[in-house]
């Protein structure tokens, strides 16, 4: 029986027999032929009614039929060269539902001496006590190859969670190299065997998926530094995983948004935590910019596409900010923040069967996404926020003791919008030029090293007059502002030969309503809802808009 599927994991290579392959190779006729040959070889082992036994082995239960099946057990016995032992399993009613059998090691060692039922792990199965220790070990090894998990959708089409042991064989193949890594996680492209998932309509590639797993080393450094023991660290890792799954579950399945990445499934495999998503063949937005250039930018379809994509991600962010979950009294109770919006956290999906499709951009990576009660929806201490990407952080992130609100995301989105428009007008080289234009170099005190910063704001020292001991005291304080180089770049984009009226209006929206420094609640950024309905964005919602038909 060589119809196995080899997979490679993080450690040793493993294999499994796919579900439909098992049904095909362990047929009634195959079981009958195998048992007949075995009876002829082992004259002392007489098997009564081979045909009836073959039927019992390969019985396929249907609704209302509680008769057991022994196909998996028979496959294991064939693998270890003991197919005739199926008689004892049938006699003692140990069927496929009883797998995996537990092992009973020799006291003081890991060497197996008996197999037992999983519900009574300390009680050896009597009919197997005559087996040699090596046969028990062989059975124990091979049994894991016949029930690799099947990843299904939940009742609402959303993700299910699978709590797997370390010995369960994951039905996917890992790449030799990791494709991408972030601060607290790693992402790779995998293939899941077609017999072991229900996501055929969820990814452009037939079997390609993205698997993200939390990096315990970086996660511990960032979030678990207060833990003094391994149990505390394990609990912290579990909590981080649970929070991300719950955030993603809100926007998956029937609740999916076109511009938010949906979670397909999640599992714990031994000590590892995995999240599975559709694979984005175009990569993240930054990679897309590097590999793609729209020609010509003034074409109506291209103008409509970039504005519609920016509108879509703003609408997805609006859903995060105003997630409509209700408490028992019917009031909205949770409000979210993403807090790590950057080009690398947008994925680009294209329809493989549509050459005219320019792509759909989806916001991803909810690892830092946080949902809060209504009373805290506009306040969160900066000290609690870790992992924010420096380039796109807003000024309030640098203010000691300051709080952040959902407008934190608006600043970051504005930065991405500016780079998006820059790419649209001049390609990725233009994006790099923008980065250089706003960069500042600072020398470290007492050191020869220099540091370059490319964030979108800076600060200047201004007089600060305060009263101490009834006497005026004059000092200075930091006044944060949008970098002059960024404002100059926006004006440069407006003058670009390929900048249309719609793009200029979009740039005005960014500059006037989004990329602003908030000042004690007197000056506030637009909300994600306001971004969606303001100016050129709202034009896309107007059926009379000339470009609307081109977008859809």
N, C-alpha and C positions, 0 to 999 in steps of 0.2 A: 504494500500500500504506500505508494510514493507520491500521491497527489497532495502533498503538503505545501504550505506557503511559508517561505523563509522570510523572517523579518530580522532587522538589526535594531538593537536597543542601545541604551547608554552603556550597557555592560556587555554581557555575553550574547552571542547570537541565539535566537529562539525561532521556533516555527509553530504553526498551527494548521489544522485541517479546516478549511472554510466550510461554512454551514451547508451550502448546496452541494459542495463536492462530497461531503460526508454522506449526504442522502443518496448521491449518485453511485458511489463506490460500495457502500454497504446496502445493497439491494437485497430483496428476498432471494433472488437467484444466486447472487454472490455468496450470501450466507449459507445457502443450501449446499453449494459446491464446496465451500471451504470445510464445512462440517462433515460432508461425505468423505472427502479426501482424508480428513483427520481421523475419522473412524476407521478407515481402511489401514492407516498407518499405525494407529494405536489400538491393537486388537483387544486390549484389556479395558478400553474405555468405550463401552457400548452406549450410544445415544438413541433413545427411543424417539420415534416420530420426528425425524429430522425436518420434514416439511413443515410440521406444526411449529417446531422450535424456530425455524427461519421466519415464519409469519409473526411470531411473538417478538422476535428481535427487531424486526423492521416495521412493526405496527406504528402507524402515524395517527396520533390522537386527533379527534375532531371535537367540535363543541358538544358537550354532554357526555363524551366518552372518557372515562377515567382509567381505562386500561393503560398500564405502563408501557414504555418503550425501552429497548435495551441496545439501540443502535450505537450509542457512544461507548458503552461498556464493551460491546463486541469489538469495536474498532481498536480499543486499547488492548484487548486480549490478543487480537491478531498481531498487533505491533510487537507484543512481547513474546509471541510464539506459543500462546496458551488458549487458542480459541475454544477448545472443548470445555474449558472451565465456565463457559457461559451457562451450562446446565446448573451449576451450583448457585450462581447469581440469581437465576430465574426461580430456583427452588426456594431461596431465602428472601425473595422479594427485594433484592437490592438492584434498583433500576437507575436510569439516567438521572432522575430527579435527586438521587442520593449523592451524586458527585458534587464536589470532590470528596473522596474518602480521606479521613484524617490518618495521620501516621503516628505510630507509637514507637518512639526510639528506645534503644537499649539504655538502661539507666546509666547516666554519666557520660553518654556519647550522643552523637547525632545519627548513628547507624540505625536504620529501621529494622524492627523485628516483626511488627504486626501492622495491619491496616484495620481501621475502625470506622464506624459510622460517624459522620460529622456532628450528629446530635449527641453522641456518646463517645467522645474522643478517647476516653481512658479505658473503654471496653472493647477489646479486640473482637473482630468478626470471627466467630467460631469456625466457620467453614474455610477460612483462609489461614488458620493457624498451622496447617501442614506445609504452607509455602516457605520456600527458602527466603532468607533475608534479602538476597539479591533480586528475587522476583518481586518482592514487595517494593523495593526501591525503584525497580524498572516501571512497575505499574504507577507508582506515585509520580514519577517523572512524566510518563506519557499521558496521564489523565488530563494534564493541563493543556494539551494540544487540541482537545475536542470541544472545548466550550469557551473559545475566545468571545469576549463580549460583543453584543450587537447594540449599536448606538441608535436609539429611536427618538422620535419627537414626542414631546408631551402632548396632552389633550388639546392644549391651545396652540400647538405647533412650536412651542418654546423649548428651551433646553432642559434635559433631565440630568441629574447628577448620579454618577456611578462611583460607589465606594469599592474599589478593587484591592485585592491583596497583591503583594509584590510578585507572587508567583503567577498571577493571571497574565496571559500573553496578550498584549495589545495588538489588535489586528491592523497595525500600520507599520510602514517602513520609514525609518529615519534617514535623513541625508547624512553624508559623511561629515559635512561642515554645517555649522549653524549659520543661518541666513542673516539674522539681524539680532541685535541685542539692545536693550534699553537699560535704564537705571536699575530696575528691580526685576527684570524679566528677560527671557530670551524667546525668540520666535524662529520657527523653522517650517519649511514646506514639507508636508508629509503626504503619503498616499494611503488611504484607508481602503482595505479590500472591499470590493463592491457588494459582497455578500454580508457585510457587517455594518452597514449604516443605512439610514433612511433619508439621506440628504441629497439625492440625485438632482433635485431642482434648486439647490441652494448655492451652487458654485459653478462658474463658467467652465472650469476644467472638470472632466468626468470624475476623477478620483483625487484631485489635489485639494488640500486643505492647509490652513495655517494652524499650528499648535503653539500655544504660548504657555510657558511654564515659569513659575516664580523662581527667581534666583535666590536661594536661601542665604548665600554669602552676603550679597548686597542688601537683601531685605533685612538681614539681621543687623548689618551695620547702620542702616537708616532708621529702622523701626523698632528693633529688638535690643538696642544697646543697653536698656535698663534691665534686661533679663540676666539673671545670674546662673541659671541652670538650663539644661537642655529641654526639660518639659515646658518651661516658660517660653522658650524660643519656638518650640513646636506649636504651642498654642497661638503664639503671635502670627506664625506663618499661616496657620489654619484660618485665623480671623481675617488676615489680609486677603486670602483667597475667597472667603465667604463674602466679604464686602464687595469685591469686584464682581463676583457671580451675581449677587443681588442687584447691583447697579445695571449690569448687562441684561438681566432677565426682564427688566422693566421695558426694554426696547427690542425684544426678540419675539419670534413667533408671530402670533396675530397682532401684537403690539409694535411690530417692526416699523421703523421710519426709513424712508428711501435714502436718507443721508446720514444714518447712524449704522455702524456695523452691528450685525446680529450675532449673538452667541448661538452656536449649534448644539454643543454639549459640553459637559465639564466632568472631570473625574479625578479622584485621588487614587494613585497607583503606588501602593506602599507609602514611602515618605514623600512622593512627588505629587504636585498639583498641576493639572493640565486644563487649559481652555482651548476649545476647537472652534475655528471660524472659517468662513469661505476664504479661499486663497485669492488675493488680488494680484493678477498676472502683471498688471502695470506697475506694481510696487506702491510705495507711498508717494505723496505729492511732490516731495523734493526729488525723488528719483524720476518721477514723471516729467518734471521740469527739465531735468538733465537730458532726457532721451527724446523729448518731443518739442516741436516748434510749430505753431499754427501759422499757416500761410494761406491767404493774406489776412492780417488781423482785422481789417476793416470789413471783411465779409460778414453779412448779416447773421449768418448761422453761427459764426465764431463769437460775435458780440453777444448774441442771445445765450450761447452756451455758458460763457464765463459768468454772466450776470445771474443766470438761472442756477448755476452751481453754488455761487456765493449766497444766493437767496435760500437755497435748499439747506445748506449747512447752518445758516442763521436760524432757520425754522427748526432744524434738529436740536440746536442749542436751546431754543425757546422751549422745546419739549422737556429738556433736562432741567431747565430753570423753573418750569412750572408743571412738573410732573403731577398729573391729576389723581394721585392716590388719596383715598378718603379714610378717615378714622370712623369709629362706631357712630359718631354723631353726624356723620356726613360731611364734615369739614375737611378741606384739603390739609394734609398734615406734613408732606415732605416736599422740600425744595432742594434742587441739586446745583452743584457746581462741578465743572470739569477740571479746571485749574492747571491743565497742561496742554493747552492748544498750541500746536506748532505744525509745520508742514509734514514732519515725520509721523504725526499722529492722524493724518488723513490718508486713506487708502483709495486707490483709483481702480474701478471695475469697468471692464468693457464687455459688450456682448460679442462673443466670438463669431457669431453668424451674421453680424451687421457691420460691414466695413465703414459705414458712415457714422457709427457711434463714436463720439468723442470721449465718452467716459462718464461715469457717475462717481462723484467724490463723497466719501463717507468718513465721518469722524469716528476714531477708534481710541483704544487704550483708555479704559475707564479705571485704571489702577489707582489714580489719585482722586477719582470722582467721589464726591461726598454729598449725601442727602441729609438735610436738617429739618427740624421742626419749624413751623411758621415763625415762632418767636425769635429764631436765630437765623432766618433766611438771609439777612443782610449783614450779619456779623460773624466773623470767624477770626480768631487771633492768628496773626501771621506766624507766630512761633509754632503753631500746630501744623503748618503747611510745609511739607518737605518734598523735594524732588522736582520743583518747578524749574523749567528750562530758563537759563539766565537771559538769553537773547530776547525772549518774548515777555518777560515778566513786566508787570506794571510798576509805576513808581511806589505805590503803597507797600509793595513787598519789602522795600528797603527802609521803611520808616519804623523805627523801634516802637513797639507797643501799639502799632496801628492795627486796625481790623480790616478785613477784606469783605467784599460782598460779591454778588453775582456779576457785577460790572468788571471784576477781575478778568473774567473770560472775554468781555467785550474788548478790552485793550488788546489782549492776545490775538483775538480774531481780527482786529483791525490791522495788526502787524502782518498777519498772514495774508490778508486781503491786499495790502500794499505790495508784498512780494509777488503775489499771484498776478496782479495787474502789471507789475514790472516784467515778469516773465512773458505775459501775454503780448506786451508791446515790443520786447527786445530779446526774448530768449533767456536761457539760463545764465549766459555771460553778463547780461544786464542785471540779473539778480545778484551776482557776485559783485558787480560794480557798485550796486546799492549798498551792499554790506560793507565794502571798503569806504564808501563815502560817509557813512555814519559811524565808522569805527574811531575810537580814541585810544591812544596808547598812554599808559601810566607806568612810571618807574616805581618800583618797590623801595620803601624807605631803607637806606643803608645797604642797598643791594644793587648789583649791576643788571639784574633781570628786569624785563619789561613785560607788561600785560596789556593785551588788546581787548577792548570791550566793544561789542556791536549792538548793545541794547538801543531802544528807540527813545530813551529819555536821558537827561543829565540833570545837574543841579548847579545853581550859582549861590554864592553867599550873599545874604542881604542883611541889613541892620535889624537887630531885634532889641527893642527897648522894653525893659521890664522894671518893676519897682521892687527893691529889696531894702528892708529896714527904712522905709519911708524915703529912700533916695533912689532916683532913676539910675538904672544900670544898663549900659549899652554893650551889646555883643553882636554876634552874627548867628544866623540860622540858615539852614538849607532851603532853598526854594526850587522845587522840582518843576521841570518843563519838558516839553517835547523838544528833542534835539533840533537846533536850527538846520542841521544837515538833512534831517528827515522832512522838515517843512519845505526846504529848497528842492528836495527830490520830488515831492508831490507836485510842486509847480513845474518842475521839469517834465514830469509825466503828462501834465495837462498840455504842455506845448509840443509834445511828441507828434510827429507827422501822422502816426497811425491812431492817435487818440480820438475816439468818436465823441459825440455829444453825450451819449449815455455813459461812457467811461468817465468823462469829466464830472458828470453829476454824481457818479459813484465815488469818485475821489473826494468830492465836496462832502458827501455823507460821512466818509471815513474821517476826514479832517475836522469837521465841525461837531459831529455827534459821537464819535467813537474814540479817536485817538486824542483824548484830552486828559489833563491832570485834574482829578477831583479835588475840591477845596472845601473841607468841612461841610460837605453836603450842599454847599451853595452852587457849585458847578458839578453837574453829574453827567455821566455818559448815558447814551441811549440804552434802553433795555433791548434784549434780544427780540422781543415782540415789536418794539419801535423800529429796529433795524429792518425787520421784514416788511413793514408797511410804509416806510419812508422813501420818498423820492423815486429814483429809478427802480428800486426794489418793488414798490407797489405797482409800477407799470406792468410788471409781468403778471400781476393778478387781474389786470384789466383786459377783458376779452377783445377790446378794440386795438390793443397794442400791436403794432405792425409786425414785431418779431416773435410774438407768442407762438404762432403756428409753426415756426421754425424750430422751437424748443422741444416740441412734444411729438 
